[in-house]
Amino acid sequence: MYFCILNRQKLWRINLYCYLDECGDQNLASFDPQFPIFTLCGIVVSEEQDKVLTERINVLKKEIWNNINIIFHSRDIRKCQNGFEVLFDLDVKKRFFQGVNDILGDNGYVVVCCSILKEPYIRQYGKLNDVYGLSLSYIMERVVFYLDSLGLTDIELCTIIEKRGKKEDASLLNYYNQLLDRGTYWVDSHRMKKVFKKFDMRWKSENIIGLQIADLIAYPVTRHVLNPNGVNLAFDVLKKNIFQLNGKVYGMKIFPKEQGK
């Protein structure tokens, strides 16, 4: 992985970004039985590699749309809407997906995600809890695991997430600060604060490439969780970037684990 190369070069300080986006909604009281899941997906990327990914995505945008203003959104891409009508042209569609797969297939980023299975969750814990905050806790502790595994001595990590609304943003910031203050079962407050230094919320219209990549990854990850044996070419492309340590997958948390699975 890219960060491992940086570690071997003994760089004493590295600036990182953790971009977060979701797939599905966090509503437990009412949800689509055909899509009973919520996924929060993060990518961790160095500042240098973030620039590389941004440039590569913008080159693809220019190739297909002749500008960089279109914002990649998984749902719009799947439905060929909101600027993605050009994908009705099968030749253009082929070039687009080949370009996306070439970018996501590289190892310049690491995936850390959490999927909440709503039906078993409700059976065990009820409908009152907020699965967004729970997912965030799993992602933050696994980002700590990942960066600890690299042995970097000085990290400046900025977490960036898409704005959703005044109330939702305030709630999310509260979750984030609580995790910094309390830690989790596996990661105490000191370790959390050592890694997570900045928190920023940005609008979709700001065209942040890291957020768009997190969005593109969240859907195939979610489809894989719902149907692990189904055909999922996008997941096959990116799965090698899901955080693993000593042969164990830490970067794809599924909660709760159902009995017999």
KOLMI-481704 format. One record per residue: residue in three letters; x, y, z of N, C-alpha, C in turn. Coordinates in Angstrom, 2 decimals. Atoms other than C-alpha are relative to their C-alpha. Layout:
! residues N
   code      n.xx      n.yy      n.zz     ca.xx     ca.yy     ca.zz      c.xx      c.yy      c.zz
    ALA         X         Y         Z         X         Y         Z         X         Y         Z
...
This chain:
! residues 261
   code      n.xx      n.yy      n.zz     ca.xx     ca.yy     ca.zz      c.xx      c.yy      c.zz
    MET      0.82     -1.20      0.00      0.00      0.00      0.00      0.86      1.26      0.00
    TYR     -0.72     -1.26      0.17      1.03      3.57     -0.67      0.58      0.50      1.30
    PHE     -0.48     -0.53     -1.27      1.30      4.54      2.99      1.15     -0.82      0.55
    CYS     -1.11      0.84     -0.46      3.57      1.59      3.68      1.30      0.46     -0.63
    ILE     -1.20     -0.53      0.66      6.01      3.01      1.13      0.46      1.26      0.71
    LEU     -0.37     -1.20     -0.72      5.90      6.33      2.92      0.66     -0.34      1.33
    ASN     -0.54      0.40     -1.29      6.59      4.58      6.21      1.43     -0.47     -0.14
    ARG     -1.35      0.51      0.19      9.66      2.82      4.85      0.97      1.13     -0.30
    GLN     -0.85     -1.15      0.28     10.97      6.20      3.71      0.24      0.85      1.25
    LYS     -0.21     -0.64     -1.29     10.79      7.29      7.37     -0.37      1.49     -0.02
    LEU      0.50     -1.36     -0.08      8.80     10.45      6.79     -0.60      0.20      1.39
    TRP      0.41     -0.21     -1.38      8.12     11.97     10.19     -1.37      0.63      0.12
    ARG      1.32     -0.61     -0.06      4.94     13.80      9.30     -0.73     -0.28     -1.31
    ILE      0.80      0.25      1.20      2.15     12.91      6.92     -1.39      0.56      0.21
    ASN      1.36     -0.55     -0.02     -1.07     14.74      6.16     -0.93     -0.97     -0.71
    LEU      0.95      0.98      0.52     -4.03     12.44      5.59     -1.41      0.58      0.00
    TYR      1.43     -0.30      0.01     -7.69     12.74      4.70     -0.78     -1.29      0.19
    CYS      0.97      1.09     -0.07    -10.55     10.47      5.68     -1.33      0.55     -0.51
    TYR      1.26     -0.44      0.62    -13.51     11.03      3.35     -1.08     -1.02      0.31
    LEU      1.10      0.88     -0.39    -16.86      9.61      4.46     -1.27      0.30     -0.79
    ASP      1.31     -0.15      0.64    -20.10      9.00      2.59     -0.82     -1.24      0.33
    GLU      0.87      1.11     -0.38    -23.10      6.75      3.14     -0.78     -0.55     -1.18
    CYS      0.91      0.63      0.95    -25.30      4.36      1.22     -1.19     -0.50      0.80
    GLY      1.19      0.31     -0.78    -28.89      3.86      2.34     -0.26      1.11      1.01
    ASP      0.30     -1.01     -1.01    -30.53      5.86      5.10      0.03     -0.62      1.39
    GLN     -0.16      0.47     -1.37    -30.23      5.61      8.85     -1.32     -0.24      0.72
    ASN      1.31      0.16     -0.60    -33.97      5.37      9.47     -0.27     -1.46      0.36
    LEU      0.33      1.35     -0.44    -34.86      2.30     11.53     -1.51     -0.21      0.13
    ALA      1.44      0.11     -0.21    -38.55      3.06     12.03     -0.73     -0.44     -1.26
    SER      0.62      0.35      1.26    -39.39      2.69      8.35      1.08     -0.09     -1.06
    PHE     -1.03      0.16      1.01    -37.18      1.28      5.61     -0.45     -1.00     -1.07
    ASP      0.30      0.87      1.14    -37.26     -0.53      2.28      0.43     -1.43      0.32
    PRO     -0.39      1.38     -0.31    -37.36     -4.30      2.96      0.91     -0.61     -1.06
    GLN     -0.91      0.47      1.04    -35.50     -4.77     -0.34      1.41      0.57      0.17
    PHE     -1.31     -0.62     -0.23    -32.65     -2.61      0.96      0.14      0.32      1.49
    PRO      0.04     -0.18     -1.45    -32.54     -3.15      4.73      1.38      0.20      0.61
    ILE     -1.40     -0.15     -0.39    -29.08     -1.74      5.32      0.39      1.47     -0.02
    PHE     -0.63     -1.31      0.02    -27.10      1.37      6.13      1.51     -0.21      0.01
    THR     -1.45      0.11      0.07    -23.44      1.69      5.14      0.64      1.37      0.07
    LEU     -0.85     -1.19     -0.04    -20.97      4.38      6.12      1.36     -0.44     -0.52
    CYS     -1.23      0.42      0.68    -17.91      4.20      3.90      1.04      1.11      0.06
    GLY     -1.09     -0.96     -0.04    -14.57      5.91      4.36      1.18     -0.43     -0.84
    ILE     -1.28      0.28      0.62    -11.42      6.17      2.34      1.06      0.85      0.69
    VAL     -1.13     -0.71     -0.60     -8.09      7.13      3.88      1.05      0.18     -1.08
    VAL     -0.91     -0.31      1.09     -5.69      8.85      1.53      0.98      1.08      0.45
    SER     -0.98     -1.04     -0.32     -2.49     10.87      1.85     -0.30      1.26     -0.80
    GLU      0.21     -1.27      0.70     -2.49     14.51      0.81      0.54     -0.07     -1.43
    GLU     -0.60      0.12      1.33     -0.19     13.71     -2.10     -0.85     -0.86     -0.92
    GLN      0.79      0.90      0.83     -2.28     10.80     -3.33     -1.40      0.56     -0.26
    ASP      1.28     -0.67      0.20     -5.46     12.85     -2.88      0.08      0.89     -1.24
    LYS     -0.19     -0.84      1.18     -4.08     15.25     -5.49      0.05     -0.86     -1.26
    VAL     -0.08      0.90      1.15     -3.30     12.33     -7.82     -1.39     -0.49     -0.40
    LEU      1.35      0.49      0.28     -6.83     10.92     -7.51     -0.88      1.11     -0.57
    THR      0.78     -1.13      0.50     -8.35     14.36     -8.04      0.33      0.28     -1.46
    GLU     -0.41     -0.25      1.38     -6.34     14.87    -11.20     -0.51     -1.08     -0.94
    ARG      0.44      1.10      0.86     -7.22     11.42    -12.57     -1.51      0.04     -0.23
    ILE      1.45     -0.10      0.16    -10.94     11.85    -11.91     -0.35      1.18     -0.92
    ASN      0.29     -1.16      0.84    -10.88     15.30    -13.51      0.37     -0.24     -1.47
    VAL     -0.35      0.38      1.38     -9.11     13.92    -16.59     -1.13     -0.81     -0.62
    LEU      1.12      0.81      0.49    -11.92     11.36    -16.92     -1.22      0.88     -0.26
    LYS      1.13     -0.90      0.21    -14.55     14.08    -16.50      0.16      0.81     -1.29
    LYS     -0.26     -0.77      1.22    -12.93     16.15    -19.23     -0.17     -0.87     -1.24
    GLU      0.11      0.90      1.15    -12.78     13.13    -21.52     -1.45     -0.25     -0.38
    ILE      1.40      0.35      0.27    -16.49     12.34    -21.16     -0.88      1.23     -0.14
    TRP      0.90     -1.16     -0.02    -18.07     15.75    -20.43      0.66      1.29     -0.48
    ASN     -0.75     -1.19      0.47    -15.39     18.18    -21.61      0.05      1.10      1.06
    ASN     -0.18     -0.93     -1.11    -15.41     19.86    -18.18      0.10     -0.82      1.29
    ILE     -0.17      0.73     -1.27    -14.83     18.96    -14.51     -1.11      0.32      0.99
    ASN      1.04     -0.50     -0.91    -18.06     20.39    -13.10     -0.99     -1.08      0.44
    ILE      0.96      1.03     -0.38    -20.16     17.22    -13.05      0.48     -0.71      1.27
    ILE     -0.34      0.62     -1.27    -20.27     15.55     -9.65     -0.42     -1.46     -0.03
    PHE      0.27      1.43      0.04    -20.00     11.77     -9.52     -0.87     -0.39      1.20
    HIS      0.93      0.46     -1.04    -22.94     10.33     -7.58     -0.53     -1.35     -0.45
    SER      0.28      1.38      0.39    -23.55      6.59     -7.59     -1.43     -0.18     -0.51
    ARG      1.40      0.18      0.40    -27.35      6.80     -7.81     -0.27      0.64     -1.36
    ASP      0.19     -0.66      1.29    -27.27      9.28    -10.69      0.65     -0.79     -1.13
    ILE     -0.70      0.80      1.00    -24.77      7.11    -12.54     -0.83     -1.23     -0.35
    ARG      0.78      1.22      0.25    -26.88      3.96    -12.12     -1.28      0.30     -0.78
    LYS      1.27     -0.35      0.65    -30.03      5.78    -13.30      0.19      0.86     -1.24
    CYS     -0.29     -0.84      1.18    -28.29      7.80    -16.05     -0.81      1.29      0.03
    GLN      0.75     -1.23     -0.16    -29.74     11.06    -14.76      0.90      1.10      0.54
    ASN     -0.71     -1.15     -0.54    -28.65     14.55    -13.67      1.40      0.17     -0.59
    GLY     -1.26     -0.19      0.70    -25.94     14.86    -16.29      0.63     -1.28     -0.50
    PHE     -0.57      1.29      0.41    -25.22     11.16    -16.70     -0.82     -0.68     -1.10
    GLU      0.76      0.54      1.13    -27.68     10.72    -19.58      0.92     -0.44     -1.14
    VAL     -0.95      0.39      1.05    -24.59     10.44    -21.80      0.34     -1.49      0.08
    LEU     -0.33      1.41     -0.17    -24.17      6.92    -20.39     -1.01     -0.92     -0.69
    PHE      0.87      0.81      0.84    -27.13      5.76    -22.47      0.72     -0.43     -1.28
    ASP     -0.87      0.39      1.12    -24.53      5.71    -25.25      0.94     -1.09      0.51
    LEU     -0.73      1.14     -0.54    -22.98      2.28    -24.71      1.51      0.15     -0.16
    ASP     -1.43     -0.22      0.17    -19.60      3.30    -26.09      0.53      0.96      1.07
    VAL     -0.39     -0.95     -1.04    -19.43      6.26    -23.73     -0.03     -0.69      1.37
    LYS      0.13      0.71     -1.27    -20.63      4.07    -20.86      1.19     -0.92      0.24
    LYS     -1.14      0.91     -0.13    -17.89      1.54    -21.54      1.27      0.77      0.35
    ARG     -1.19     -0.81     -0.28    -15.19      4.24    -21.59     -0.04      0.58      1.42
    PHE      0.15     -0.57     -1.34    -16.57      5.80    -18.41      0.32     -1.03      1.08
    PHE     -0.22      1.00     -1.04    -16.66      2.61    -16.37      1.41     -0.57     -0.03
    GLN     -1.38      0.43      0.07    -13.29      1.52    -17.64      0.92      1.01      0.69
    GLY     -0.78     -1.05     -0.65    -11.88      4.85    -16.51     -0.15     -0.02      1.51
    VAL      0.24      0.07     -1.45    -13.51      4.62    -13.08      0.70     -1.22      0.60
    ASN     -0.61      1.22     -0.53    -12.34      1.03    -12.61      1.52      0.08      0.03
    ASP     -1.45     -0.17      0.01     -8.78      1.93    -13.59      0.47      0.82      1.20
    ILE     -0.36     -0.87     -1.13     -8.74      4.64    -10.92     -0.22     -0.71      1.33
    LEU      0.32      0.66     -1.27    -10.46      2.68     -8.14      0.80     -1.29      0.19
    GLY     -0.79      1.23     -0.10     -8.36     -0.39     -8.94      1.42      0.22      0.47
    ASP     -1.33     -0.29     -0.51     -5.14      1.38     -7.96      0.01     -0.02      1.52
    ASN     -0.08      0.17     -1.46     -3.85      1.08     -4.41      0.43      1.27      0.72
    GLY     -0.37     -1.26     -0.63     -3.47      4.77     -3.55     -0.91      0.43      1.12
    TYR      0.91     -0.34     -1.09     -6.20      4.70     -0.91     -0.36     -1.28      0.74
    VAL      0.42      1.15     -0.81     -7.53      2.41      1.83     -1.47      0.19      0.39
    VAL      1.43     -0.03     -0.31    -11.20      1.56      2.45     -0.24     -0.50      1.42
    VAL      0.47      0.40     -1.33    -12.71      1.42      5.94     -1.49      0.30      0.04
    CYS      1.45     -0.21      0.07    -16.48      0.91      6.09     -0.73     -0.83      1.05
    CYS      0.85      0.71     -0.96    -19.30     -0.26      8.33     -1.41     -0.09     -0.56
    SER      1.38      0.22      0.46    -22.65     -1.77      7.31     -0.85     -0.49      1.16
    ILE      0.95      0.39     -1.04    -25.59     -2.01      9.70     -1.17     -0.73     -0.66
    LEU      1.13      0.78      0.49    -28.09     -4.78      8.92     -1.21      0.33      0.86
    LYS      1.07     -0.59     -0.81    -31.33     -3.17     10.01     -0.90     -1.02      0.68
    GLU      0.95      0.95     -0.59    -33.55     -6.20     10.57      0.57     -0.70      1.24
    PRO     -0.55      0.60     -1.22    -31.26     -8.12     12.96      0.36      1.04      1.06
    TYR     -0.31     -1.05     -0.97    -30.22     -4.83     14.54     -1.24      0.36      0.82
    ILE      1.24     -0.35     -0.70    -33.82     -3.94     15.37     -0.43     -1.11      0.95
    ARG      0.37      1.12     -0.88    -34.47     -7.43     16.76      0.81      0.01      1.28
    GLN     -0.88      0.06     -1.18    -31.52     -7.10     19.14      0.02      1.29      0.81
    TYR     -0.24     -1.27     -0.69    -31.40     -3.39     19.96     -1.16      0.98     -0.09
    GLY      1.12     -0.91      0.13    -34.70     -1.80     18.96      0.21      1.05     -1.07
    LYS      0.01     -0.99      1.08    -35.41      1.20     16.76      0.45      1.40      0.42
    LEU     -0.24     -1.35     -0.49    -34.34      4.13     18.92      1.42      0.49     -0.21
    ASN     -1.39     -0.41      0.12    -30.58      4.14     18.40      0.30      0.59     -1.37
    ASP     -0.42     -0.62      1.26    -28.82      6.13     15.70      1.15     -0.80     -0.57
    VAL     -1.02      0.88      0.58    -26.90      3.79     13.44      1.14      0.78     -0.65
    TYR     -1.07     -0.82      0.58    -24.92      6.67     11.94      1.15      0.15      1.01
    GLY     -1.02     -0.15     -1.03    -23.11      7.32     15.21      0.72     -1.29      0.29
    LEU     -0.62      1.30     -0.21    -22.51      3.61     15.72      0.98     -0.32     -1.12
    SER     -0.88      0.26      1.14    -21.06      3.27     12.23      1.26      0.86      0.06
    LEU     -1.15     -0.90     -0.12    -18.83      6.28     12.79      1.00     -0.51      1.02
    SER     -0.91      0.51     -1.04    -17.42      4.72     15.96      0.84     -1.15     -0.52
    TYR     -0.75      1.13      0.55    -16.46      1.53     14.13      1.05      0.48     -1.02
    ILE     -0.95     -0.49      1.00    -14.84      3.46     11.30      1.17      0.71      0.66
    MET     -1.08     -0.75     -0.64    -12.86      5.76     13.57      0.99     -0.93      0.70
    GLU     -0.94      0.89     -0.68    -11.43      2.93     15.64      0.82     -0.81     -1.00
    ARG     -0.75      0.78      0.99    -10.44      1.00     12.52      0.98      0.87     -0.78
    VAL     -1.00     -0.92      0.56     -8.76      4.06     11.04      1.21      0.08      0.94
    VAL     -1.10      0.02     -0.98     -6.71      4.14     14.26      0.81     -1.28     -0.13
    PHE     -0.71      1.27      0.19     -5.88      0.43     13.83      0.91      0.08     -1.22
    TYR     -0.76     -0.06      1.24     -4.76      1.10     10.28      1.24      0.87      0.14
    LEU     -1.14     -0.91     -0.10     -2.54      4.07     11.05      1.00     -0.49      1.04
    ASP     -0.92      0.61     -0.96     -1.09      2.33     14.12      0.86     -1.07     -0.68
    SER     -0.73      1.09      0.66     -0.12     -0.57     11.86      1.15      0.51     -0.87
    LEU     -1.06     -0.58      0.83      2.02      1.79      9.77      1.16      0.52      0.82
    GLY     -1.07     -0.49     -0.87      4.01      3.04     12.74      0.41      1.43     -0.26
    LEU     -0.32     -1.40      0.27      3.86      6.67     11.62      0.04      0.78      1.31
    THR     -0.20     -0.68     -1.28      5.07      8.99     14.35     -0.75      1.32      0.12
    ASP      0.66     -1.31     -0.05      3.31     12.23     13.41     -1.03      0.07     -1.11
    ILE      1.09      0.06      0.97     -0.08     12.22     11.70     -0.91      1.21      0.17
    GLU      0.99     -1.07      0.01     -2.34     15.10     10.77     -1.14     -0.46     -0.90
    LEU      1.10      0.56      0.77     -5.66     13.57      9.71     -1.21      0.93      0.08
    CYS      1.21     -0.81      0.09     -8.64     15.61      8.55     -1.14     -0.87     -0.51
    THR      1.19      0.74      0.40    -12.04     13.90      8.41     -0.95      0.94     -0.73
    ILE      0.88     -0.84      0.82    -14.28     15.28      5.67     -1.25     -0.78     -0.36
    ILE      1.28      0.66      0.24    -17.94     14.44      5.33     -0.96      0.98     -0.66
    GLU      0.94     -0.85      0.72    -20.76     15.74      3.17     -1.06      0.55      0.94
    LYS      1.07     -0.61     -0.79    -23.18     18.18      4.76     -1.34     -0.60     -0.39
    ARG      1.32      0.58      0.26    -26.72     16.84      5.11     -1.14      0.90      0.44
    GLY      1.03     -0.86     -0.55    -28.62     19.54      6.96      0.45      0.48      1.37
    LYS     -0.47     -0.61     -1.24    -28.25     21.76     10.01     -0.13     -0.94      1.20
    LYS      0.24      0.89     -1.14    -29.77     19.30     12.50      0.89     -1.23     -0.09
    GLU     -0.79      1.22      0.17    -28.03     16.24     11.05      1.49      0.28      0.18
    ASP     -1.41     -0.35     -0.12    -24.67     18.01     10.86      0.38      0.23      1.46
    ALA     -0.27     -0.24     -1.42    -24.90     19.15     14.49      0.06     -1.32      0.76
    SER      0.02      1.31     -0.65    -25.77     15.61     15.57      1.27     -0.78     -0.29
    LEU     -1.20      0.72      0.39    -22.85     14.16     13.63      1.23      0.56      0.70
    LEU     -1.13     -0.62     -0.69    -20.39     16.65     15.08      0.01     -0.38      1.47
    ASN      0.10      0.42     -1.40    -21.66     15.73     18.53      0.51     -1.44      0.17
    TYR     -0.51      1.37     -0.04    -21.02     12.02     17.82      1.53     -0.01     -0.06
    TYR     -1.45     -0.05      0.22    -17.53     12.83     16.61      0.72      0.46      1.28
    ASN     -0.64     -0.53     -1.21    -16.66     14.90     19.69     -0.13     -0.97      1.18
    GLN      0.16      0.99     -1.06    -18.08     12.24     22.02      1.00     -1.14     -0.15
    LEU     -0.96      1.07      0.24    -15.89      9.60     20.40      1.42      0.46      0.35
    LEU     -1.31     -0.52     -0.39    -12.85     11.82     20.85      0.14      0.04      1.52
    ASP     -0.05     -0.14     -1.45    -13.72     12.38     24.51     -0.04     -1.33      0.74
    ARG      0.23      1.26     -0.71    -14.73      8.82     25.40      0.77     -1.18     -0.59
    GLY     -0.61      1.14      0.67    -13.02      6.60     22.85     -1.03     -1.10     -0.23
    THR      0.85      1.18      0.16    -14.41      3.13     22.10      0.54     -1.11      0.90
    TYR     -0.45      1.14     -0.82    -14.04     -0.28     23.75      1.46     -0.34     -0.30
    TRP     -1.34      0.41      0.42    -10.85     -0.92     21.75      1.00      1.14     -0.09
    VAL     -0.89     -1.15      0.19     -9.45      2.60     21.33     -0.37      1.10      1.00
    ASP      0.32     -1.01     -1.02     -9.21      5.03     24.23      0.09      1.41     -0.57
    SER      0.09     -1.38      0.44     -9.63      8.78     24.04      1.36      0.55     -0.44
    HIS     -1.33     -0.50      0.34     -5.89      9.48     23.96      0.41     -0.43     -1.40
    ARG     -0.35      0.48      1.34     -5.37      7.31     20.88     -0.86      0.66     -1.07
    MET      0.88     -0.67      0.95     -8.40      8.85     19.17      0.50      1.41     -0.31
    LYS     -0.40     -1.39      0.18     -7.19     12.41     19.73      1.37      0.11     -0.66
    LYS     -1.32     -0.01      0.62     -3.69     11.50     18.59     -0.12     -0.09     -1.52
    VAL      0.19      0.20      1.43     -5.07     10.56     15.15     -0.94      1.04     -0.60
    PHE      1.03     -0.86      0.59     -8.21     12.64     14.56      0.19      1.44      0.47
    LYS     -0.37     -1.36     -0.36     -7.12     16.27     14.48     -0.99      1.04     -0.52
    LYS      0.89     -0.99      0.61     -9.61     18.03     12.20     -1.27     -0.68     -0.50
    PHE      1.29      0.50      0.48    -13.25     17.63     11.18     -0.63      1.08     -0.85
    ASP      0.53     -1.00      0.92    -14.81     19.36      8.19     -1.22     -0.56     -0.72
    MET      1.18      0.38      0.75    -18.20     19.27      6.48     -0.07      0.86     -1.25
    ARG      0.01     -0.72      1.27    -18.54     20.21      2.82     -1.27     -0.33     -0.77
    TRP      1.18      0.21      0.83    -21.46     20.62      0.44      0.36     -0.85     -1.22
    LYS     -0.21      0.80      1.21    -21.85     18.19     -2.46      0.39      0.90     -1.17
    SER     -0.25     -0.92      1.12    -21.81     21.20     -4.79      1.44      0.49     -0.05
    GLU     -1.40     -0.43     -0.02    -18.19     21.90     -3.76      0.89     -0.92     -0.82
    ASN     -0.71      0.85      0.95    -17.14     19.02     -6.00      1.30     -0.55      0.58
    ILE     -1.16      0.58     -0.67    -14.77     17.32     -3.53      0.19     -1.42     -0.52
    ILE     -0.19      1.29      0.65    -13.27     14.34     -5.36      0.05     -1.15      1.01
    GLY     -0.07      1.06     -1.01    -12.51     12.33     -2.20     -1.38     -0.46      0.45
    LEU      1.37      0.35     -0.37    -16.19     12.45     -1.22     -0.68     -0.78     -1.12
    GLN      0.60      0.70      1.14    -17.18     11.34     -4.71      0.52     -1.43     -0.11
    ILE     -0.55      1.35      0.02    -14.83      8.35     -4.53     -0.62     -0.84      1.11
    ALA      0.66      0.72     -1.10    -16.26      7.37     -1.13     -1.42     -0.39     -0.39
    ASP      1.35      0.28      0.47    -19.73      7.58     -2.69      0.00     -1.16     -1.00
    LEU     -0.07      1.06      1.01    -18.72      5.37     -5.64      0.30     -1.36      0.63
    ILE     -0.38      1.25     -0.66    -17.31      2.76     -3.26     -1.13     -0.53      0.90
    ALA      1.00      0.40     -1.00    -20.19      2.73     -0.75     -1.06     -0.94     -0.58
    TYR      1.07      0.83      0.55    -22.78      1.22     -3.10      0.45     -1.43     -0.29
    PRO     -0.41      1.39      0.23    -20.83     -1.84     -4.34      0.34     -0.74      1.29
    VAL     -0.24      0.64     -1.30    -19.71     -2.53     -0.76     -1.33     -0.45      0.60
    THR      1.32      0.32     -0.56    -23.35     -2.43      0.34     -0.64     -1.17     -0.73
    ARG      0.55      1.12      0.77    -24.45     -4.72     -2.51      0.71     -1.31      0.36
    HIS     -0.74      1.21     -0.37    -21.72     -7.17     -1.53     -0.47     -0.53      1.35
    VAL      0.46      0.44     -1.32    -22.89     -7.25      2.09     -1.37     -0.67     -0.12
    LEU      1.34      0.57      0.17    -26.48     -7.92      0.98      0.02     -1.31     -0.78
    ASN     -0.05      1.18      0.86    -25.49    -10.52     -1.61      1.46     -0.35     -0.32
    PRO     -1.44      0.24      0.17    -21.88    -11.70     -1.14      0.35     -0.93     -1.14
    ASN     -0.27      0.94      1.09    -22.20    -14.37     -3.82     -0.45      0.50     -1.37
    GLY      0.49     -0.54      1.26    -23.72    -12.13     -6.47      1.12      0.62     -0.83
    VAL     -0.96     -0.66      0.90    -21.92    -10.65     -9.47      0.11      1.47      0.41
    ASN     -0.21     -1.37     -0.47    -20.38     -7.36     -8.34      1.38      0.44     -0.48
    LEU     -1.28     -0.31      0.60    -17.64     -6.22    -10.68      0.69      1.19      0.66
    ALA     -0.59     -1.17     -0.64    -17.15     -2.87     -8.96      0.66     -0.39      1.32
    PHE     -0.60      0.45     -1.26    -16.54     -4.57     -5.62      1.27     -0.80     -0.26
    ASP     -1.19      0.79      0.35    -14.09     -6.98     -7.27      1.19      0.91     -0.29
    VAL     -1.07     -0.94      0.35    -12.11     -3.96     -8.49      0.62      0.61      1.25
    LEU     -0.49     -0.78     -1.14    -11.83     -2.22     -5.11      0.32     -0.82      1.24
    LYS     -0.07      0.75     -1.26    -11.84     -5.06     -2.56      1.41     -0.15      0.54
    LYS     -1.37      0.15     -0.49     -8.05     -5.33     -2.40      0.45      1.22      0.80
    ASN     -0.35     -1.20     -0.75     -7.99     -1.82     -0.93     -0.69      0.07      1.37
    ILE      0.63      0.04     -1.32    -10.15     -2.76      2.07      1.07     -0.39      1.03
    PHE     -1.06      0.16     -1.00     -7.96     -2.56      5.18      0.03     -1.42      0.58
    GLN     -0.25      1.31     -0.59     -6.52     -5.91      6.25      1.28      0.07      0.84
    LEU     -1.18      0.08     -0.86     -4.00     -6.73      8.97      0.20     -1.45      0.42
    ASN     -0.34      1.39     -0.33     -2.28    -10.07      9.38     -1.04     -0.99     -0.52
    GLY      0.94      0.90      0.65     -4.74    -11.69      7.00     -1.45      0.15      0.43
    LYS      1.37     -0.22     -0.47     -7.83    -10.43      8.84     -0.53      1.31     -0.55
    VAL      0.63     -1.21      0.56    -10.24     -7.94      7.26     -0.57      0.84      1.15
    TYR      0.49     -0.94     -1.00    -10.72     -4.98      9.61     -0.80      1.14     -0.63
    GLY      0.57     -1.17      0.64    -11.92     -2.48      7.05     -1.42     -0.15     -0.50
    MET      1.39      0.17      0.42    -15.39     -3.93      6.42     -0.77     -0.63      1.16
    LYS      0.76      0.43     -1.17    -17.40     -4.15      9.64     -1.46     -0.20     -0.38
    ILE      1.42      0.29      0.21    -20.83     -5.79      9.40     -0.62     -0.25      1.36
    PHE      0.59      0.08     -1.33    -23.09     -5.37     12.42     -1.53      0.04     -0.09
    PRO     -0.59      1.05     -0.82    -24.71     -7.21     13.96      0.25     -1.27     -0.82
    LYS     -0.21      1.28      0.64    -23.41    -10.62     13.01     -1.20     -0.90      0.31
    GLU      1.13      0.88     -0.21    -26.35    -12.94     12.48      0.48     -1.40      0.35
    GLN     -0.36      1.35     -0.40    -26.24    -16.37     14.08      0.06     -0.92     -1.21
    GLY     -0.18      0.94      1.10    -24.95    -19.03     11.75      0.70      0.58     -1.19
    LYS     -0.69     -0.65      1.12    -23.13    -16.50      9.53      1.36      0.48      0.45
